[in-house]
Amino acid sequence: MNRITVLGGGAWGTALAVTLARAGRETTLWARDAETVASIKGSATNPRYLPGIRLDPSPATTGDLGEALENAECLLSVVPAQATRAMFAELDGRLAKDTPVVLCAKGIERSSGKLLSEVAAELLPDNPVAALSGPSFATDVAKGLPTAVTVAASEATLAAELATAFSSDRFRCYSSADLIGVEIGGALKNVLAIAAGAVSGAGLGASAEAAMVTRGFVELRRIGAVYGAQPDTLMGLSGLGDLILSCGSAQSRNFAYGQALGRGEALEGRPLAEGVATAAIAAEIAVSRNIEAPIVRAVDAVLKGKISIADAVAALLSRPLKSETD
C-alpha cells in the first residue's frame, strides 16, 4: 500500500496526507475547495484549516476526483460523517475493487442511525472497510508532534497492514480487529466533549467537569456493549484516550462548541462539531435499545433547546442514588 489517496482537504485530511507523505508513501490529497488546492500546490500551506503550518513534505493535491483515485492502493475518507454517504456515492464505479477504504471521520449517520462502516458496506460492498481513530489534534499531527492512534478492521491482517503503512517515527498506529468498538468510541466521545465543554463554559467548576466526563464514559461503555464493542477497545486510544483529549482542550471543536453553549454565545457559523448530529441519534439509540444514558440524552435536549444547562445538571444530580458500579 504505497499509493494512498486522502479524500478531504480540511484540517484532519491535510494533516493525514502530510503524515503519510512523511512515512514515504506516494500520497494524493483530494479537496473540493479550489482555493485549498491552489494554496497547497502554490505555497505548501492550508491557511483556511491549518494556518501558520508549513506542509513539509507537501502532498500531491488535486480537485479532480478521477485523478485522485487513479491507481490508488488505499483510500482514506476524511470528509465529515454526515457527508460520507454522498462522498461514497460519488465513488460508485470509480474505485477499484478490493481497495481498502479507511474511515477517518467520527460519527453516526443522523438520517439512518448507521455507523459509517455500515454506510460503506452498503455503498462500496466490494471494498474492505477500516477506521483510523484516537487522541489526535490535526495541528499536532501536521506539525509532526508525537501521536498514537488505532487502525481497526474486521480482518486483523488488514488492520496490521494498514497500521504498518501509516506509521512513521512520529505517528504510531496500533492495530485492532474491533472495528465497531473503535467507531463507537470515536463517535460518542464527541457528544461527551460537548457536555464537558458546556460544564466548563457555564463555570460549574473542574470537579463537575471531571464527574461529567467519568460518568459519560460509563454511558459510552454501555452503548458500546450493546453494539458488541470489546471493553479493552473502549479503554484504549480510540475510546478513553480520545475522550481525555477531546474533553480537556478548546482545540477540540466539540469541547469549544460546548463551551460556547455554556456561555450562551451564538452558535451559528462555528466550526463543524460532529457531536451535534451524533448526539441526536445517540439519544434515540439509547431510548430505543433501553440503554441508561442520561448525559447523552441531556446533551441532545440542551442542543435542541428543550432544557437549560442548569436544569440539565440539576436533573442529573437529582437522579436516584445508587452504587457507582451499577
SEFIRO-331906 format. One record per residue (C-alpha): residue in one letter; x, y, z. Coordinates in steps of 0.5 Angstrom, whole numbers, always signed. Layout:
<sites>
<site r="a" x="X" y="Y" z="Z"/>
...
</sites>
This chain:
<sites>
<site r="m" x="+0" y="+0" z="+0"/>
<site r="n" x="+5" y="+5" z="-2"/>
<site r="r" x="+0" y="+10" z="-7"/>
<site r="i" x="-5" y="+13" z="-2"/>
<site r="t" x="-11" y="+18" z="-3"/>
<site r="v" x="-14" y="+22" z="+2"/>
<site r="l" x="-21" y="+25" z="+1"/>
<site r="g" x="-22" y="+32" z="+4"/>
<site r="g" x="-18" y="+38" z="+5"/>
<site r="g" x="-20" y="+40" z="+12"/>
<site r="a" x="-15" y="+40" z="+18"/>
<site r="w" x="-15" y="+33" z="+19"/>
<site r="g" x="-15" y="+31" z="+12"/>
<site r="t" x="-9" y="+35" z="+10"/>
<site r="a" x="-5" y="+33" z="+17"/>
<site r="l" x="-6" y="+26" z="+15"/>
<site r="a" x="-4" y="+27" z="+8"/>
<site r="v" x="+3" y="+30" z="+10"/>
<site r="t" x="+4" y="+25" z="+15"/>
<site r="l" x="+3" y="+19" z="+10"/>
<site r="a" x="+8" y="+23" z="+6"/>
<site r="r" x="+13" y="+23" z="+11"/>
<site r="a" x="+12" y="+16" z="+12"/>
<site r="g" x="+15" y="+15" z="+5"/>
<site r="r" x="+8" y="+14" z="+2"/>
<site r="e" x="+6" y="+17" z="-5"/>
<site r="t" x="+0" y="+21" z="-3"/>
<site r="t" x="-5" y="+25" z="-6"/>
<site r="l" x="-10" y="+29" z="-3"/>
<site r="w" x="-16" y="+31" z="-6"/>
<site r="a" x="-20" y="+37" z="-4"/>
<site r="r" x="-27" y="+40" z="-6"/>
<site r="d" x="-25" y="+47" z="-5"/>
<site r="a" x="-21" y="+50" z="-11"/>
<site r="e" x="-17" y="+55" z="-6"/>
<site r="t" x="-15" y="+50" z="-2"/>
<site r="v" x="-12" y="+46" z="-7"/>
<site r="a" x="-8" y="+52" z="-10"/>
<site r="s" x="-5" y="+54" z="-3"/>
<site r="i" x="-2" y="+47" z="-2"/>
<site r="k" x="+0" y="+47" z="-9"/>
<site r="g" x="+3" y="+54" z="-9"/>
<site r="s" x="+6" y="+55" z="-2"/>
<site r="a" x="+5" y="+48" z="+2"/>
<site r="t" x="+0" y="+51" z="+6"/>
<site r="n" x="-7" y="+51" z="+8"/>
<site r="p" x="-9" y="+57" z="+11"/>
<site r="r" x="-16" y="+56" z="+12"/>
<site r="y" x="-15" y="+50" z="+16"/>
<site r="l" x="-8" y="+50" z="+19"/>
<site r="p" x="-6" y="+57" z="+19"/>
<site r="g" x="+1" y="+58" z="+20"/>
<site r="i" x="+3" y="+51" z="+19"/>
<site r="r" x="+8" y="+49" z="+13"/>
<site r="l" x="+6" y="+43" z="+10"/>
<site r="d" x="+13" y="+39" z="+9"/>
<site r="p" x="+13" y="+35" z="+5"/>
<site r="s" x="+7" y="+38" z="+1"/>
<site r="p" x="+3" y="+32" z="-1"/>
<site r="a" x="+1" y="+32" z="-9"/>
<site r="t" x="-6" y="+36" z="-9"/>
<site r="t" x="-12" y="+36" z="-14"/>
<site r="g" x="-19" y="+38" z="-14"/>
<site r="d" x="-20" y="+32" z="-20"/>
<site r="l" x="-23" y="+26" z="-16"/>
<site r="g" x="-22" y="+22" z="-22"/>
<site r="e" x="-14" y="+24" z="-22"/>
<site r="a" x="-14" y="+23" z="-14"/>
<site r="l" x="-17" y="+16" z="-15"/>
<site r="e" x="-12" y="+13" z="-21"/>
<site r="n" x="-8" y="+8" z="-18"/>
<site r="a" x="-10" y="+9" z="-11"/>
<site r="e" x="-8" y="+3" z="-7"/>
<site r="c" x="-11" y="+5" z="-1"/>
<site r="l" x="-17" y="+11" z="+1"/>
<site r="l" x="-17" y="+15" z="+7"/>
<site r="s" x="-24" y="+18" z="+7"/>
<site r="v" x="-24" y="+25" z="+12"/>
<site r="v" x="-30" y="+28" z="+10"/>
<site r="p" x="-35" y="+30" z="+15"/>
<site r="a" x="-39" y="+24" z="+18"/>
<site r="q" x="-46" y="+27" z="+15"/>
<site r="a" x="-43" y="+28" z="+8"/>
<site r="t" x="-40" y="+21" z="+8"/>
<site r="r" x="-46" y="+18" z="+4"/>
<site r="a" x="-46" y="+23" z="-1"/>
<site r="m" x="-38" y="+22" z="-2"/>
<site r="f" x="-38" y="+15" z="-3"/>
<site r="a" x="-44" y="+15" z="-8"/>
<site r="e" x="-39" y="+19" z="-12"/>
<site r="l" x="-34" y="+14" z="-11"/>
<site r="d" x="-39" y="+9" z="-15"/>
<site r="g" x="-36" y="+5" z="-20"/>
<site r="r" x="-29" y="+10" z="-20"/>
<site r="l" x="-26" y="+6" z="-14"/>
<site r="a" x="-22" y="+0" z="-16"/>
<site r="k" x="-25" y="-7" z="-13"/>
<site r="d" x="-21" y="-9" z="-6"/>
<site r="t" x="-18" y="-2" z="-5"/>
<site r="p" x="-19" y="-1" z="+3"/>
<site r="v" x="-23" y="+5" z="+5"/>
<site r="v" x="-21" y="+8" z="+12"/>
<site r="l" x="-26" y="+12" z="+15"/>
<site r="c" x="-23" y="+18" z="+19"/>
<site r="a" x="-29" y="+22" z="+21"/>
<site r="k" x="-32" y="+20" z="+28"/>
<site r="g" x="-40" y="+20" z="+28"/>
<site r="i" x="-46" y="+16" z="+27"/>
<site r="e" x="-50" y="+18" z="+21"/>
<site r="r" x="-56" y="+22" z="+23"/>
<site r="s" x="-61" y="+20" z="+18"/>
<site r="s" x="-60" y="+13" z="+19"/>
<site r="g" x="-57" y="+11" z="+25"/>
<site r="k" x="-52" y="+7" z="+22"/>
<site r="l" x="-44" y="+7" z="+23"/>
<site r="l" x="-40" y="+10" z="+18"/>
<site r="s" x="-37" y="+2" z="+17"/>
<site r="e" x="-45" y="+0" z="+15"/>
<site r="v" x="-45" y="+6" z="+10"/>
<site r="a" x="-39" y="+4" z="+7"/>
<site r="a" x="-41" y="-3" z="+7"/>
<site r="e" x="-48" y="-1" z="+3"/>
<site r="l" x="-45" y="+3" z="-2"/>
<site r="l" x="-38" y="+0" z="-3"/>
<site r="p" x="-39" y="-7" z="-2"/>
<site r="d" x="-33" y="-9" z="-6"/>
<site r="n" x="-28" y="-5" z="-1"/>
<site r="p" x="-26" y="-8" z="+5"/>
<site r="v" x="-27" y="-2" z="+11"/>
<site r="a" x="-23" y="+0" z="+16"/>
<site r="a" x="-22" y="+6" z="+21"/>
<site r="l" x="-17" y="+11" z="+24"/>
<site r="s" x="-18" y="+14" z="+31"/>
<site r="g" x="-15" y="+16" z="+37"/>
<site r="p" x="-13" y="+22" z="+41"/>
<site r="s" x="-10" y="+27" z="+36"/>
<site r="f" x="-11" y="+34" z="+34"/>
<site r="a" x="-10" y="+36" z="+27"/>
<site r="t" x="-5" y="+41" z="+28"/>
<site r="d" x="+0" y="+37" z="+33"/>
<site r="v" x="+0" y="+32" z="+27"/>
<site r="a" x="+1" y="+37" z="+22"/>
<site r="k" x="+7" y="+39" z="+26"/>
<site r="g" x="+10" y="+32" z="+26"/>
<site r="l" x="+9" y="+32" z="+34"/>
<site r="p" x="+9" y="+25" z="+37"/>
<site r="t" x="+2" y="+22" z="+36"/>
<site r="a" x="-1" y="+15" z="+37"/>
<site r="v" x="-8" y="+12" z="+34"/>
<site r="t" x="-11" y="+6" z="+33"/>
<site r="v" x="-13" y="+3" z="+26"/>
<site r="a" x="-18" y="-2" z="+26"/>
<site r="a" x="-21" y="-7" z="+21"/>
<site r="s" x="-25" y="-13" z="+22"/>
<site r="e" x="-20" y="-17" z="+19"/>
<site r="a" x="-14" y="-17" z="+24"/>
<site r="t" x="-9" y="-18" z="+18"/>
<site r="l" x="-11" y="-12" z="+14"/>
<site r="a" x="-11" y="-7" z="+20"/>
<site r="a" x="-4" y="-9" z="+22"/>
<site r="e" x="-2" y="-8" z="+14"/>
<site r="l" x="-5" y="-1" z="+15"/>
<site r="a" x="-2" y="+1" z="+21"/>
<site r="t" x="+5" y="-1" z="+18"/>
<site r="a" x="+3" y="+3" z="+12"/>
<site r="f" x="+1" y="+9" z="+16"/>
<site r="s" x="+6" y="+9" z="+22"/>
<site r="s" x="+13" y="+13" z="+22"/>
<site r="d" x="+17" y="+16" z="+27"/>
<site r="r" x="+12" y="+21" z="+30"/>
<site r="f" x="+6" y="+17" z="+28"/>
<site r="r" x="+5" y="+11" z="+31"/>
<site r="c" x="-1" y="+6" z="+29"/>
<site r="y" x="-3" y="+1" z="+34"/>
<site r="s" x="-8" y="-5" z="+30"/>
<site r="s" x="-14" y="-7" z="+32"/>
<site r="a" x="-20" y="-12" z="+30"/>
<site r="d" x="-25" y="-9" z="+34"/>
<site r="l" x="-28" y="-4" z="+28"/>
<site r="i" x="-34" y="-3" z="+32"/>
<site r="g" x="-31" y="-1" z="+38"/>
<site r="v" x="-26" y="+4" z="+35"/>
<site r="e" x="-32" y="+7" z="+31"/>
<site r="i" x="-37" y="+8" z="+38"/>
<site r="g" x="-31" y="+11" z="+42"/>
<site r="g" x="-30" y="+16" z="+37"/>
<site r="a" x="-37" y="+18" z="+35"/>
<site r="l" x="-39" y="+18" z="+43"/>
<site r="k" x="-33" y="+22" z="+45"/>
<site r="n" x="-35" y="+28" z="+41"/>
<site r="v" x="-42" y="+28" z="+45"/>
<site r="l" x="-39" y="+28" z="+51"/>
<site r="a" x="-34" y="+33" z="+49"/>
<site r="i" x="-40" y="+38" z="+48"/>
<site r="a" x="-42" y="+36" z="+55"/>
<site r="a" x="-35" y="+37" z="+58"/>
<site r="g" x="-35" y="+44" z="+55"/>
<site r="a" x="-42" y="+46" z="+57"/>
<site r="v" x="-40" y="+45" z="+64"/>
<site r="s" x="-33" y="+49" z="+63"/>
<site r="g" x="-37" y="+55" z="+59"/>
<site r="a" x="-42" y="+55" z="+65"/>
<site r="g" x="-37" y="+56" z="+70"/>
<site r="l" x="-39" y="+50" z="+74"/>
<site r="g" x="-32" y="+48" z="+76"/>
<site r="a" x="-27" y="+43" z="+75"/>
<site r="s" x="-30" y="+38" z="+80"/>
<site r="a" x="-37" y="+38" z="+76"/>
<site r="e" x="-33" y="+37" z="+69"/>
<site r="a" x="-29" y="+31" z="+72"/>
<site r="a" x="-35" y="+28" z="+74"/>
<site r="m" x="-39" y="+29" z="+68"/>
<site r="v" x="-33" y="+26" z="+64"/>
<site r="t" x="-32" y="+20" z="+68"/>
<site r="r" x="-40" y="+18" z="+68"/>
<site r="g" x="-40" y="+20" z="+61"/>
<site r="f" x="-35" y="+15" z="+60"/>
<site r="v" x="-40" y="+10" z="+63"/>
<site r="e" x="-45" y="+11" z="+58"/>
<site r="l" x="-40" y="+10" z="+53"/>
<site r="r" x="-38" y="+3" z="+55"/>
<site r="r" x="-46" y="+2" z="+56"/>
<site r="i" x="-47" y="+4" z="+49"/>
<site r="g" x="-41" y="+0" z="+46"/>
<site r="a" x="-43" y="-6" z="+50"/>
<site r="v" x="-50" y="-6" z="+46"/>
<site r="y" x="-46" y="-6" z="+40"/>
<site r="g" x="-41" y="-11" z="+41"/>
<site r="a" x="-35" y="-7" z="+43"/>
<site r="q" x="-30" y="-10" z="+46"/>
<site r="p" x="-28" y="-7" z="+53"/>
<site r="d" x="-21" y="-6" z="+52"/>
<site r="t" x="-22" y="-2" z="+46"/>
<site r="l" x="-26" y="+3" z="+50"/>
<site r="m" x="-21" y="+3" z="+55"/>
<site r="g" x="-16" y="+4" z="+50"/>
<site r="l" x="-13" y="+10" z="+45"/>
<site r="s" x="-20" y="+10" z="+41"/>
<site r="g" x="-24" y="+11" z="+47"/>
<site r="l" x="-22" y="+13" z="+54"/>
<site r="g" x="-15" y="+16" z="+50"/>
<site r="d" x="-19" y="+20" z="+45"/>
<site r="l" x="-24" y="+22" z="+51"/>
<site r="i" x="-19" y="+25" z="+55"/>
<site r="l" x="-16" y="+29" z="+50"/>
<site r="s" x="-23" y="+32" z="+47"/>
<site r="c" x="-26" y="+34" z="+54"/>
<site r="g" x="-20" y="+38" z="+56"/>
<site r="s" x="-18" y="+43" z="+51"/>
<site r="a" x="-21" y="+48" z="+47"/>
<site r="q" x="-17" y="+45" z="+41"/>
<site r="s" x="-23" y="+40" z="+41"/>
<site r="r" x="-28" y="+43" z="+36"/>
<site r="n" x="-34" y="+39" z="+40"/>
<site r="f" x="-31" y="+42" z="+47"/>
<site r="a" x="-30" y="+49" z="+44"/>
<site r="y" x="-38" y="+48" z="+42"/>
<site r="g" x="-40" y="+46" z="+49"/>
<site r="q" x="-36" y="+52" z="+52"/>
<site r="a" x="-40" y="+57" z="+47"/>
<site r="l" x="-46" y="+54" z="+49"/>
<site r="g" x="-45" y="+54" z="+56"/>
<site r="r" x="-43" y="+61" z="+56"/>
<site r="g" x="-49" y="+63" z="+52"/>
<site r="e" x="-46" y="+65" z="+46"/>
<site r="a" x="-48" y="+65" z="+39"/>
<site r="l" x="-47" y="+58" z="+36"/>
<site r="e" x="-48" y="+60" z="+28"/>
<site r="g" x="-42" y="+60" z="+24"/>
<site r="r" x="-38" y="+56" z="+29"/>
<site r="p" x="-33" y="+51" z="+26"/>
<site r="l" x="-37" y="+44" z="+25"/>
<site r="a" x="-38" y="+40" z="+31"/>
<site r="e" x="-39" y="+33" z="+29"/>
<site r="g" x="-42" y="+31" z="+36"/>
<site r="v" x="-48" y="+36" z="+35"/>
<site r="a" x="-51" y="+31" z="+30"/>
<site r="t" x="-49" y="+25" z="+33"/>
<site r="a" x="-52" y="+27" z="+40"/>
<site r="a" x="-59" y="+27" z="+37"/>
<site r="i" x="-58" y="+20" z="+34"/>
<site r="a" x="-54" y="+17" z="+40"/>
<site r="a" x="-60" y="+19" z="+45"/>
<site r="e" x="-65" y="+16" z="+40"/>
<site r="i" x="-61" y="+9" z="+40"/>
<site r="a" x="-61" y="+10" z="+48"/>
<site r="v" x="-68" y="+10" z="+48"/>
<site r="s" x="-70" y="+5" z="+43"/>
<site r="r" x="-65" y="+0" z="+46"/>
<site r="n" x="-67" y="+2" z="+53"/>
<site r="i" x="-59" y="+4" z="+55"/>
<site r="e" x="-59" y="+8" z="+61"/>
<site r="a" x="-55" y="+14" z="+58"/>
<site r="p" x="-58" y="+21" z="+62"/>
<site r="i" x="-52" y="+25" z="+60"/>
<site r="v" x="-52" y="+23" z="+53"/>
<site r="r" x="-60" y="+25" z="+53"/>
<site r="a" x="-59" y="+31" z="+57"/>
<site r="v" x="-54" y="+34" z="+51"/>
<site r="d" x="-59" y="+32" z="+46"/>
<site r="a" x="-64" y="+36" z="+50"/>
<site r="v" x="-60" y="+42" z="+51"/>
<site r="l" x="-58" y="+43" z="+44"/>
<site r="k" x="-65" y="+42" z="+42"/>
<site r="g" x="-67" y="+48" z="+47"/>
<site r="k" x="-71" y="+44" z="+51"/>
<site r="i" x="-68" y="+45" z="+57"/>
<site r="s" x="-62" y="+49" z="+60"/>
<site r="i" x="-55" y="+47" z="+62"/>
<site r="a" x="-57" y="+49" z="+69"/>
<site r="d" x="-63" y="+45" z="+69"/>
<site r="a" x="-60" y="+39" z="+66"/>
<site r="v" x="-55" y="+39" z="+71"/>
<site r="a" x="-60" y="+39" z="+77"/>
<site r="a" x="-64" y="+34" z="+74"/>
<site r="l" x="-57" y="+29" z="+73"/>
<site r="l" x="-56" y="+31" z="+80"/>
<site r="s" x="-63" y="+29" z="+83"/>
<site r="r" x="-63" y="+22" z="+80"/>
<site r="p" x="-64" y="+17" z="+85"/>
<site r="l" x="-58" y="+15" z="+89"/>
<site r="k" x="-54" y="+8" z="+87"/>
<site r="s" x="-48" y="+4" z="+87"/>
<site r="e" x="-43" y="+7" z="+83"/>
<site r="t" x="-42" y="+0" z="+79"/>
<site r="d" x="-49" y="-1" z="+78"/>
</sites>
